[in-house]
């Protein structure tokens, strides 16, 4: 470590040597343990000393990352449901991944960073499936990101954060409100698609399904999550015998084809509402996302059948 780094905070030193790299990316690689000081993980506020050994992962500049995004993605404007100095809550459209990877050249967070270059820090607080629409929380400061991660991680009985989803499921749901607690285990299909399967040895998963109304041969459901496993709602709905309409991974293939002919090309799952104490003020914040056009259209089609 050169002498000019002596007694400087790790994050400030990295900002000075990684010109053109977003601060959000710097914080991420530190948080993920990719930055090592003397062979160990380090916090952003660690004070560096002369002689410290610093190891960094390969890093590309913000400009490189931006130009790799398709033009059609860069031109997208994602609706904002709420914004303040700490948080941004987006109304994520279906068909758009939350981040790039796994063959995808970009997603919500890359678009956001490109369109908001004045923001030093933008990080996803949680995830939504590519075809799921609705409320998506983005942290604008490291402290808010840590706070939101605690809310999601320590959310027994919805005491910290309430996540409400709406879905159209196949069939007439019987028995009223039902709590489903089938354990879920991650699995890869033969064509390398990831899915969750019900398993006694799987991770604990808890979902509450509340039927809102019958829609022809379908049921409009409200789902409250107690845990956040991969594809949890879709896997639990299918295990209960009522897969989400348009779900080609967990649903019936013939059923999917029928709905596709009616113009429905994705699973009709929508992150309708989130509620939690604000990271700065601690006042309760409740944010709603209206149904997107395809969801409203499906409700109309279902009622007419």
N, C-alpha and C positions, 0 to 999 in steps of 0.2 A: 504494500500500500504506500503510495507516495506521500510525502510529508504534508502536501496541501490537503490531504484527507484527514489529517490528525484532528480528533475531537469533533468531527462533523457527524451529524446524523447519517445513518446509512441511506435513507431515502433521498436526502438532499444531495449526497455525494453521487448517487446513481443518476439523479436528474441532471447533474452537471456534466456527466460523462456520456449519457445516452441522449444526445440531442436528437430531436425529431421523434422520439418514442413517447407515446401518450403516458401520462402519469398513472392512468388507470392500469396500464399494462405493467408498469414497473411495480406497482403495489401488488398486482396479481402474482407475479413471479416470486416476489418476496414471501407473500402469504402461502403460496404453494410449496415453498421450500426449495425452489430452483436456484435461489441465491444463497451461497454458503460463505460464511466468514469463519476462517480457521477450521473448515471442515464441518461446521455445524449450521443448523438453521438459525435465522436471526430475525428479530423484529425490526420494523422500519425505523424505530427510534433508537436503535443501538448506536452508541457513540464509538466511532472508529478510532483506532490508535495506530501510530507508526509501526510498520512491520506486520499488520494484519494481512492475511491472505484472503483475497476475494475471488470467488468463482462465480461466473455468470453463464447462463444458458445461451445458445444462439438466439440473436434478437434481430428482427427486421424493423425498419423504421415505419412510422405511420404512413409515409407517402407510398412505400412499397405495398402496404396492405390495402390502402385505399384504391390504388390503380388496379389491383387484382380483382376488385369487385365488379360484377356486370353492371353496365350502365342502367339497365332497368331496375336494379336494386337501389342504386344510388339516387334515383329519381323518386323513390317512394317516400310518401309522407305518412307517418304513422300517427293516428289521432292520440291526443293527450287527454286523459281523464282527470289527472291531478298533477300539480307541480308546485314545489316550494324549494327552499334552499337545500333540503336534505334528500328529498325523494322525488321520483318521477313515476307516475303510474300510467302505462300505455294501454290503449285498446288494441291489442294485437289482432291482426286479421288472420283468418285461417289460410293455410298454404304457405306460410312464412315461418321458417325455423327461427328459434330465438338466438342462435349463433351458428357460425360456419363450422364445418367439420363433417366427417363421414360422407365425403363426396359433394357436400354443399359448399358453394363458394362464398357464402355470406348469409347473414341473418339480421335480426332486429338490432342486436348490439353493435354490429359493424356499421349498419346504416346510421344508427344514432350517433356514433362517434364521428362519422364523416360529416353529418349534418350539423353537429354541435361541437365544432372544434374548439370553441372557447371554454367548454367544460373540461376541467383537468381530470375529472374522475367520473366514470360511468361504468357501473358493474351490475350484472343481473343479480337480483336477490333470490330468485328461484327460477324454475323452468316451466314451460308449457310445451306439450307436444306440438309438432309442426302444424297439424290440422286442427288443433284446438284454438278457439278464439277467446278473446276477453282480457280480463285484468292481468297485467304483467308489471311487476314492481322492479324498478331500477334504482339503485342507490347512487347518490351524487357525492357522497363523502365516505371515506374509509370507516369512520365511526358508525355511520348509519348502516353500512353493509354488515359490519359485525353485529350490530343490534338486531337487524332483520334476520340474520342467520341464527341468532339465539332464539328468536321468536319461532321460527320454523322448526328448529331442532328440539326445543323444549315446549311442545305444544300439546301436552296431554289434556284431553277433554276440551280442546279448543279454548283454553283459558288465555292464551297469549295472542293468537291470531285466528280469525274465523275465515275460512275459505269456502265459498258457496259456488257450486257448479249447477248448471241446468243441462239436461240431456233429454233427447227423445229416444226412448227404448222401444224395442219391438215387443208387441203383445200387450195384454191387459194385466197390469200388475195387481196381484191379489195380496190381501193381508195388511194393507196400510204401511205405516212406517216400519222399516226393517233395518237392523244393524247387521252388517256383514263384516266378519272378522277373519276371513280365510287368509292364512299365511301365503305370501307370494315369493316365488323364487325366480330369478332372472334366467332366461334360456335363449339360446340362439337357434333359429330354424335352419333347415338345410340350405336355404338361400341367404343365410347370414343375417336375417332380420332379428332384431332383439324383441323379446316379448316377456311377459310375466306369466308364470303358470302357478295355479293353486297347489300348495305343497304343505304338508305338516311340518316340514323342516325349513320352510321359507321364513322370510322376515315378517314380523308382526305387521298387520295392516288392518285398518279400521275405517269403514265407510258407513254413513247413515243415508239410506235412500228414503225419500219422502215423495209419494205420488202427488202431483199437483192437479192433474186432470187427465181424463181419457181423451185421446185425439184419434178418433176412428179406431183402427186396429193397433194404435200406438199409445204410449203413456208418456206424458211430460213429467220428468222427475226433477227433484231438487236433491242434490247430494252434498253432504257436509263431510269433509275429510278430517280424520284424526291423525293420519299419517300421510306421508307423501312418497309412496313407492312408485316405481316406474309403471305407467299405464294402469294405475290402481283402479280408477273408476271403470275403465273399459274391461279389465280383467274380472273385477267383482260383478259387474253387470252381466257379463257373459256366463260366469259361474252360477249366477242366480237364475239363468234361463231367459234373460231379457237383454241381449246384446244391444249396444248403442246403434241406432240407425246409421247406416253408411260405413260401419267399421269393417274394413276388409281384412283386418288381422285377427280380430276376435269374433267377428260375426259370421253369419251364414253367407257363402259365396253367391248362391242363387238370390238371396234377399238383397245383397249388395248390388247385383246386376239390375234388379227391378228398380231400386231407388236411383241408380245412376241414370236409367232411362227417363226418370222423372226430373232429372237435373240436379240430383244430390250426389256430389262427388267426394264427400269427406264424412268422417264421423261427426254427428251432430252433438258435440260436446262444447259447452261454453262456460268460461270462468266468469260467472255473473256478478260476484260481489266479494270484496275483501274488507275486513274490519280489524283494526289493531290500534294500539296506543302509539302515537307519533314518537319517533326516536328523540326528538328535541323537546317538544312541549308536553309529551305524555298524554295529550288529549286524544280521546277516541276518534279515529278517522274511519269513515265508512265510504267506500267508493263502489259505484255501480257501473256496469257495462251493459248497454242495451243489446238486444238480440241483433245479430247481423242479418243482412237481407236473405241469405240462403236458409237461415234458421226460421225466420218469419214465413218464408215461402213454404217450407216443409210443414209448418203448423197448419197453414191453409190447405195444403194438399191432403194432409192427414184427416182434417175435419170433413173434407169433401168425399172421402172414400168410405 
